[in-house]
Each structure stands twice: as structure tokens, then as C-alpha cells.
Amino acid sequence: MKVIACYSNKGGVGKTAAAVNLAHAFAVAGKRVLLCDLDPQGASGFYFRVKPSKKLKSRKFFRDVDRITKSIRASDYENLDILPANMTFRDFDIFLSRMKNTQSRLKKALRAVDNDYDVVVLDCPPNISTLSENVFRAAHAIVVPVVPTTLSQRSFGQLVEFFAEHKLPKNKLHPFFSMVQKQKSLHATTMEEMGKTYKKRFLRTTIPFSSDIEKMGVHRAPVATFAARRPATLAYRELWRELAERL
């Protein structure tokens, strides 16, 4: 079972959209997929029309294996299940701080579904915390959307520094440019600068700024299901293909 985290320490960069569309792409390819929403806002579950489990509270997540499996919900799409978040997930760090081996608790919790899925996609909250460290250790790949602007560039640099300081494997990081507007000179300049700084670390695929992606909230569905031939869908498909090759 491969664990793929969609993560950014900066909000508003297209993280949840990437998680939803990558999970759907893996499922379409025939993989058994679990999309696990760790963000208390619960946007991934919302996109798939799945209501959060009120019984799976933060203090149960890392201790009650049966409660995790019972909280998984089927989506409307073949091969794709959802573990939706709820607002109690905002207290993850509090409960992790009280537990032994805090940095490996998520990895242990995910063992509950090891035999049931080929791929687990984690939609992560936008911060660097104890939960984030759990994600970094549990994931085989960490997909990082980066909007080509100054603040996003700075945030990604902070993430790389964090990995270096904590001796985490930087080859887990798979950044890609998100919400790209090619007509903006700042976007073009930033992409060129970051491409030189991080060389081959960035995925080749870029995700455009698109109204189709914004409409996911209206349709409550992955973009491929209602805009199959549009540029955003083709970009996510290519992102999935490139990530699958790296894995």
C-alpha cells in the first residue's frame, strides 16, 4: 500500500483539489483507493458528498482501529472510498502530544487498512505540526502544490529547511506548480527561479488556474467527471501519470 500525502504549509494553493483529483485518477486506473481527510474543514468529504463520522473523534483516531474502519464511507465512484474529517480533528496535536512515539502514530493507524487498499491519499491541513511530522514519516510521497508567487516560494523553502533540520528524506517531496497563470510575469519568473534552485525536484506537470477547478464545489465532484476534455482535467491526469511513474 502506497501512502501519498497532498500537503502544503501554506493554505489556498490547491491542495484539496489535488488530493480529490489524484485519488479519483488512481481509482479510474483500477487501484483501490482510500482518500483520508485529515483537515478539520472536511473539504475532501464535501466534494464527494460524504458526511463526516461523528463517532470518529480525534482521541479515537490513533487508538481505535475498529472505529477508523467503521468510519470509512463508499463514494459514488468505483474503487474509491473516503474517510471524512470532522471538526474534532483540530485537536489532533493535543492528543498526539500526550501519546508515546507521537511521530509514528499515523503510520500505525493506517496499518488498519493496509490489506484493503493499494493507495491511500492524505488531504492534510496547512501547517507544520506534530500531525505534519506524522504525515512526513507515514507517506511514501508528499505532493506539494506551489503557487508561483513570492509567499509560496518562501513557504516551500521553509518546508525544505524543516526536512533538512529534522533529517527527513527530501526525496519524498514532489512539488508541482499550481494555479498557474502563464500571462503573469511574476508566475513565469518564479517558476524559472524555483526550477533552477530545486532542479529536478519539481514535477514537470503544472496545474492551471481554472474556473473548472473552482466549479468542483458546485458539482461536488472531481473535475474529470464534469469537464472531461478541459485543460484542468488533462493537467491532473498528467500529474497522476507522472506521480505514478515516480512511485
VENFENGI-V93112 format. One record per residue. N is the residue number from 1. SS is DSSP state (h for helix, s for strand, l for the rest). PHI is phi as a letter, one per 40 degrees, with the letter a starting at -180 (NA if undefined). D_FIRST is the distance of its C-alpha to the first C-alpha in whole Angstrom. Layout:
BEGIN
[[N | SS | PHI | D_FIRST] [N | SS | PHI | D_FIRST]]
END
This chain:
BEGIN
[[1 | l | NA | 0] [2 | s | c | 4] [3 | s | b | 7] [4 | s | b | 10] [5 | s | b | 13] [6 | s | c | 16] [7 | l | b | 19] [8 | l | a | 22] [9 | l | c | 25] [10 | l | b | 28] [11 | l | c | 28] [12 | l | g | 29] [13 | l | b | 27] [14 | l | g | 25] [15 | h | c | 22] [16 | h | c | 21] [17 | h | d | 22] [18 | h | c | 20] [19 | h | c | 17] [20 | h | c | 18] [21 | h | c | 19] [22 | h | c | 16] [23 | h | d | 14] [24 | h | c | 16] [25 | h | c | 16] [26 | h | c | 13] [27 | h | c | 14] [28 | h | c | 17] [29 | l | c | 15] [30 | l | g | 14] [31 | l | c | 10] [32 | l | c | 9] [33 | s | b | 10] [34 | s | b | 10] [35 | s | c | 13] [36 | s | b | 14] [37 | s | c | 17] [38 | l | b | 18] [39 | l | c | 22] [40 | l | d | 25] [41 | l | c | 26] [42 | l | g | 24] [43 | h | c | 24] [44 | h | c | 21] [45 | h | c | 21] [46 | h | c | 25] [47 | h | c | 24] [48 | l | c | 22] [49 | l | f | 25] [50 | l | b | 23] [51 | l | c | 25] [52 | l | c | 24] [53 | l | c | 24] [54 | l | c | 27] [55 | l | c | 26] [56 | l | c | 23] [57 | l | c | 25] [58 | h | d | 24] [59 | h | c | 25] [60 | h | c | 23] [61 | h | d | 19] [62 | l | c | 19] [63 | l | b | 21] [64 | l | b | 20] [65 | h | c | 17] [66 | h | c | 19] [67 | h | c | 20] [68 | h | c | 17] [69 | h | c | 16] [70 | h | c | 19] [71 | h | c | 19] [72 | l | c | 17] [73 | s | b | 19] [74 | s | c | 19] [75 | l | c | 20] [76 | l | c | 22] [77 | l | b | 20] [78 | l | c | 18] [79 | l | g | 14] [80 | s | b | 14] [81 | s | b | 15] [82 | s | b | 16] [83 | s | b | 16] [84 | l | c | 19] [85 | l | c | 21] [86 | l | a | 25] [87 | h | c | 28] [88 | h | c | 27] [89 | h | c | 24] [90 | h | c | 27] [91 | h | c | 27] [92 | h | d | 24] [93 | h | c | 25] [94 | h | c | 28] [95 | h | c | 26] [96 | h | c | 24] [97 | h | c | 27] [98 | l | c | 28] [99 | l | b | 25] [100 | l | c | 25] [101 | l | f | 22] [102 | h | c | 22] [103 | h | c | 20] [104 | h | b | 17] [105 | h | c | 17] [106 | h | c | 14] [107 | h | d | 12] [108 | h | c | 13] [109 | h | c | 13] [110 | h | c | 10] [111 | h | c | 9] [112 | h | c | 11] [113 | h | b | 9] [114 | l | d | 6] [115 | l | c | 8] [116 | l | b | 9] [117 | l | b | 6] [118 | l | c | 5] [119 | s | b | 5] [120 | s | b | 7] [121 | s | b | 11] [122 | s | b | 13] [123 | s | c | 17] [124 | l | b | 18] [125 | l | c | 22] [126 | l | c | 24] [127 | l | a | 25] [128 | l | b | 25] [129 | l | a | 25] [130 | h | c | 23] [131 | h | c | 20] [132 | h | d | 20] [133 | h | c | 20] [134 | h | c | 17] [135 | h | c | 15] [136 | h | d | 16] [137 | h | c | 15] [138 | h | c | 11] [139 | l | c | 10] [140 | l | c | 9] [141 | s | a | 12] [142 | s | b | 15] [143 | s | c | 17] [144 | s | b | 20] [145 | s | c | 23] [146 | s | b | 26] [147 | s | c | 29] [148 | l | c | 32] [149 | l | b | 34] [150 | h | c | 36] [151 | h | c | 34] [152 | h | c | 31] [153 | h | c | 31] [154 | h | c | 33] [155 | h | c | 29] [156 | h | c | 27] [157 | h | c | 29] [158 | h | c | 29] [159 | h | c | 25] [160 | h | c | 26] [161 | h | c | 28] [162 | h | c | 26] [163 | h | c | 23] [164 | h | c | 26] [165 | h | c | 28] [166 | l | b | 25] [167 | l | f | 24] [168 | l | c | 21] [169 | l | c | 19] [170 | h | c | 21] [171 | h | c | 19] [172 | h | c | 16] [173 | s | c | 18] [174 | s | b | 18] [175 | s | c | 21] [176 | s | a | 23] [177 | s | c | 26] [178 | s | b | 27] [179 | s | f | 30] [180 | s | c | 32] [181 | l | b | 35] [182 | l | c | 37] [183 | l | c | 40] [184 | l | c | 40] [185 | h | c | 41] [186 | h | c | 39] [187 | h | c | 36] [188 | h | c | 37] [189 | h | c | 38] [190 | h | c | 35] [191 | h | c | 33] [192 | h | c | 35] [193 | h | c | 35] [194 | h | c | 32] [195 | h | c | 31] [196 | h | c | 33] [197 | h | c | 32] [198 | h | b | 28] [199 | h | f | 29] [200 | h | c | 26] [201 | h | c | 23] [202 | l | c | 24] [203 | l | c | 22] [204 | l | c | 25] [205 | l | c | 24] [206 | s | b | 26] [207 | s | b | 26] [208 | s | c | 30] [209 | l | c | 32] [210 | l | a | 32] [211 | h | c | 34] [212 | h | c | 31] [213 | h | c | 28] [214 | h | c | 31] [215 | l | c | 31] [216 | h | d | 28] [217 | h | c | 29] [218 | h | c | 32] [219 | h | c | 30] [220 | l | f | 27] [221 | l | a | 25] [222 | l | c | 23] [223 | h | c | 25] [224 | h | c | 25] [225 | h | c | 26] [226 | l | b | 29] [227 | l | a | 30] [228 | l | d | 28] [229 | l | b | 30] [230 | l | c | 31] [231 | h | d | 30] [232 | h | c | 28] [233 | h | c | 26] [234 | h | c | 26] [235 | h | c | 25] [236 | h | c | 22] [237 | h | c | 21] [238 | h | c | 22] [239 | h | c | 20] [240 | h | c | 17] [241 | h | c | 18] [242 | h | c | 18] [243 | h | c | 15] [244 | h | c | 13] [245 | h | c | 16] [246 | h | c | 15] [247 | l | c | 11]]
END
